[in-house]
């Protein structure tokens, strides 16, 4: 799998940076500068895709994978869209399969927009969890369920101070 567009929200300048495949080295350098790299399924998807572009061990970077927290606390996976809709009242703008179709059709403008929105939704879920200590999702019956969601940023601060 190749990178069409990668999006990174940087908390220092509160902006989303977009990187196309031709600028993967810049993306990887940006990730290496981060105190914490937060994503949803970032270890098993995003970084696996990036592995094809670098010999660096990206898994050694300070990763906060929100899906891992969900899985640990719930005992099973949930989609980011499921959490975002229940927690924030907004969902993702599309899904990865739609993004692939846009890429195949040369609609990089739509891919960029999708990636940016996806990163913004992930950021907002993380910020909600940091502030409230939980996220929400709807179970199969449609009942809203509160999922404890503690994020320990101190473990990242300890690593970045060395």
Secondary structure as GFF3:
##gff-version 3
##sequence-region A 1 162
A	DSSP	beta_strand	5	10	.	.	.	ID=ss1
A	DSSP	beta_strand	15	20	.	.	.	ID=ss2
A	DSSP	three_ten_helix	21	23	.	.	.	ID=ss3
A	DSSP	alpha_helix	24	33	.	.	.	ID=ss4
A	DSSP	beta_strand	37	39	.	.	.	ID=ss5
A	DSSP	pi_helix	42	46	.	.	.	ID=ss6
A	DSSP	alpha_helix	47	50	.	.	.	ID=ss7
A	DSSP	three_ten_helix	51	53	.	.	.	ID=ss8
A	DSSP	three_ten_helix	58	60	.	.	.	ID=ss9
A	DSSP	beta_strand	63	65	.	.	.	ID=ss10
A	DSSP	alpha_helix	66	74	.	.	.	ID=ss11
A	DSSP	alpha_helix	80	88	.	.	.	ID=ss12
A	DSSP	alpha_helix	96	104	.	.	.	ID=ss13
A	DSSP	alpha_helix	108	132	.	.	.	ID=ss14
A	DSSP	beta_strand	134	138	.	.	.	ID=ss15
A	DSSP	beta_strand	144	148	.	.	.	ID=ss16
A	DSSP	alpha_helix	154	160	.	.	.	ID=ss17
###
